């Protein structure tokens, strides 16, 4: 009985996969491969208004979001879960392309890519002037930026503002680091960082994290409208940013390590301040 059931399920899966590949999917072309590979670089993402989303988790988050995918590429022999995801994209009219393993691996950013990749239109969000915010001043590591965006979403922050020296929001590593929060959070890139914060959020109390601050994080008890600014681990907050802050805080520790990873520091600060 178990053996028969296994073969019935296998037959259903193969039939479904074959049906999708026959009716919806097209072999990927050289032109599309060239376009996708170019999107690993910021100038081409900006030029085309497109970015890459890799993996099943992010593909499902994309499916549930208001972002618009231009196309989906699936590697040969995907899992049943990916087939279900692809079917939903195809029902929405998204073009589906297939690629053999060696070609699929070439167009992905990760060393061991999963079986699905999406090319997605960049979506610019509006600033939320009556909400708290997280702001990043010169954090260049895309993994840290992605993790901070993910953590902001976890603690209920709806927007993250990034200065000119931050990692690109749509860098593939940043996108992966957000674990889908990129589709839910208002992400604002602003070159004139300090001036923008001061002019856009005049009613907010804005606090900066600094290892040299006198006040401990626990002493900061903000009202409804506030912002948290974090700088890079190597340079800290810029002088322009420091000049517009309402206060600075430090996260006190008991060990001898020189400093915290900025994403960890952001998590601690968000946990404390989101409770007020």
C-alpha positions in Angstrom: 0.0 0.0 0.0 2.8 2.5 1.0 4.7 1.7 -2.2 1.6 2.3 -4.4 0.9 5.6 -2.6 4.5 6.7 -3.1 4.4 6.0 -6.9 1.0 7.7 -7.2 2.3 10.9 -5.5 5.5 10.7 -7.6 3.4 10.5 -10.7 1.2 13.5 -9.6 4.3 15.6 -9.0 6.0 14.7 -12.3 2.7 15.3 -14.1 2.3 18.7 -12.5 6.0 19.6 -13.2 5.7 18.5 -16.8 2.5 20.5 -17.2 4.0 23.7 -15.9 7.2 23.3 -17.9 5.1 22.5 -21.1 2.6 25.3 -20.8 4.3 28.1 -18.9 8.1 27.8 -19.1 10.6 28.8 -21.7 14.4 28.0 -21.9 16.4 31.0 -20.7 18.1 33.0 -23.5 21.7 34.4 -23.7 20.2 37.9 -23.5 18.4 37.2 -20.3 21.4 35.4 -18.7 23.5 38.5 -19.5 20.9 40.8 -18.0 20.6 38.7 -14.8 24.3 38.5 -14.3 24.6 42.3 -14.7 22.1 42.8 -11.8 24.8 41.6 -9.4 26.2 45.1 -9.8 24.6 48.3 -8.5 25.0 50.5 -11.6 23.0 48.0 -13.7 20.4 47.5 -11.0 19.9 51.3 -11.0 19.9 51.5 -14.8 17.3 48.7 -15.2 15.3 49.3 -12.1 15.6 45.6 -11.3 17.1 43.4 -8.5 17.5 39.7 -7.8 15.7 37.5 -5.3 17.1 34.0 -4.8 15.7 31.0 -3.0 12.4 29.4 -2.0 11.9 31.4 1.2 12.3 34.8 -0.5 10.3 33.7 -3.5 7.3 32.9 -1.3 7.8 36.2 0.5 7.8 37.9 -2.9 4.6 36.1 -3.9 2.8 37.5 -0.8 4.1 41.1 -1.4 3.1 44.0 -3.5 6.4 43.9 -5.5 6.2 43.0 -9.1 8.4 40.2 -10.5 9.5 40.6 -14.1 10.3 36.9 -14.5 11.2 33.7 -12.6 14.0 31.3 -13.5 13.8 27.8 -12.1 16.6 25.2 -12.2 15.9 21.7 -13.5 14.3 19.3 -11.1 12.9 21.7 -8.5 11.1 20.5 -5.3 7.4 20.1 -5.1 7.2 23.3 -2.9 9.0 25.3 -5.6 6.7 23.9 -8.2 3.7 25.1 -6.2 5.3 28.6 -5.9 6.1 28.7 -9.6 2.5 27.7 -10.4 1.2 30.7 -8.4 3.5 33.1 -10.2 2.5 31.7 -13.6 -1.2 32.2 -12.7 -0.4 35.8 -12.0 1.1 36.1 -15.5 4.7 36.1 -14.5 7.0 34.7 -17.3 8.7 31.4 -16.2 12.1 30.4 -17.6 14.1 27.2 -17.0 17.8 26.7 -16.9 20.0 23.6 -16.6 22.1 23.5 -13.4 25.3 24.8 -14.8 23.6 27.8 -16.4 21.5 28.5 -13.3 24.5 28.4 -11.0 26.3 31.0 -13.2 23.5 33.6 -12.9 23.2 33.3 -9.1 25.1 35.2 -6.5 25.3 32.4 -3.9 27.9 29.5 -4.1 25.2 26.9 -3.6 22.0 28.4 -5.0 18.6 27.1 -4.4 16.3 26.2 -7.3 14.5 29.4 -8.0 15.5 33.0 -8.8 13.3 36.0 -9.5 14.0 39.3 -11.3 12.0 42.0 -9.5 11.1 45.6 -10.2 12.7 48.0 -7.7 9.9 49.6 -5.6 10.5 53.0 -3.9 8.5 53.5 -0.7 7.3 56.8 0.8 8.7 58.0 4.1 6.3 57.6 7.1 6.7 60.9 9.0 4.6 59.8 12.0 6.4 56.6 12.7 9.6 55.7 14.6 12.5 54.9 12.4 15.9 53.2 12.3 18.6 55.1 10.5 22.0 53.7 9.3 25.0 56.1 8.9 27.7 54.6 6.7 27.1 50.8 7.4 28.8 49.3 4.4 28.5 45.6 5.0 25.4 44.2 3.2 25.0 41.3 5.6 24.8 43.7 8.6 22.4 46.0 6.7 20.1 43.1 5.7 20.1 41.7 9.3 19.2 45.2 10.7 16.3 45.5 8.3 15.1 42.0 9.2 15.4 42.8 12.9 13.6 46.2 12.5 10.6 44.3 11.0 10.7 41.8 13.9 10.4 44.6 16.5 7.7 46.4 14.5 9.7 49.3 13.0 8.1 50.1 9.6 11.0 52.1 8.1 14.8 52.1 7.8 16.6 55.1 6.4 20.1 54.6 4.9 22.8 57.2 4.2 25.0 57.5 1.2 27.9 55.2 2.4 25.6 52.3 3.3 25.4 49.0 1.4 22.9 49.1 -1.4 19.5 48.1 -0.3 19.1 45.8 -3.4 22.5 44.2 -3.2 21.8 40.4 -3.4 23.5 39.9 0.0 21.4 42.6 1.6 18.3 41.1 0.1 19.1 37.6 1.4 20.0 39.1 4.9 16.5 40.6 5.2 14.9 37.2 4.9 11.9 38.8 3.2 11.6 42.0 5.4 12.7 44.0 2.3 9.2 43.5 1.0 7.5 44.7 4.2 9.7 47.6 5.3 9.8 51.2 3.9 13.5 51.5 3.0 14.6 55.0 2.2 18.0 55.9 0.7 19.0 59.5 1.4 22.5 60.9 0.4 22.0 64.1 2.5 21.5 61.9 5.6 21.8 64.2 8.6 20.0 67.1 7.0 17.2 64.9 5.7 16.6 63.4 9.2 16.4 66.8 10.8 14.1 68.3 8.2 11.8 65.3 7.8 11.3 64.3 11.4 11.2 67.7 13.3 8.9 66.2 16.1 11.1 63.1 16.6 13.6 62.6 19.4 16.6 61.2 17.6 19.2 59.1 19.5 22.5 57.8 18.3 24.4 54.7 19.4 28.0 55.5 20.5 30.5 53.6 22.5 31.8 57.0 23.9 28.3 58.2 25.1 27.8 58.9 28.8 24.2 57.8 29.0 23.4 54.0 29.1 20.8 52.6 26.8 18.6 51.8 29.8 18.3 55.5 30.6 16.7 56.3 27.2 12.9 56.2 27.5 11.5 57.7 24.3 8.0 58.9 23.6 6.0 57.7 20.5 8.0 59.6 17.9 11.7 58.8 17.9 14.6 57.5 15.8 17.6 55.4 16.4 20.8 56.1 14.4 23.6 53.6 14.1 27.0 54.1 12.6 29.7 51.8 11.2 31.8 49.8 13.5 35.1 51.3 12.3 34.1 55.0 12.0 31.0 55.4 14.2 28.6 58.3 13.6 29.7 61.1 11.3 30.2 64.6 12.8 27.2 65.9 10.8 25.0 63.2 12.3 26.2 63.8 15.8 25.4 67.5 15.5 21.7 66.9 14.9 21.1 64.2 17.6 19.0 64.8 20.7 21.1 62.4 22.6 23.5 59.5 22.5 23.6 56.2 24.3 26.0 53.3 24.8 25.3 49.6 25.3 27.2 48.6 28.4 29.0 45.3 28.6 31.0 43.3 31.1 33.7 41.8 29.0 36.9 43.1 27.4 35.8 43.0 23.7 36.3 46.4 22.1 32.9 46.7 20.5 29.7 44.9 19.5 28.8 44.0 15.9 26.6 46.8 14.7 23.7 44.4 13.8 23.8 43.0 17.4 23.9 46.5 18.8 21.0 47.5 16.7 19.0 44.4 17.9 19.7 45.3 21.6 18.7 48.9 21.1 15.5 48.0 19.2 14.5 45.5 21.8 14.8 48.1 24.6 13.3 51.1 22.8 10.4 49.2 21.2 9.0 48.5 24.7 8.1 52.2 25.2 
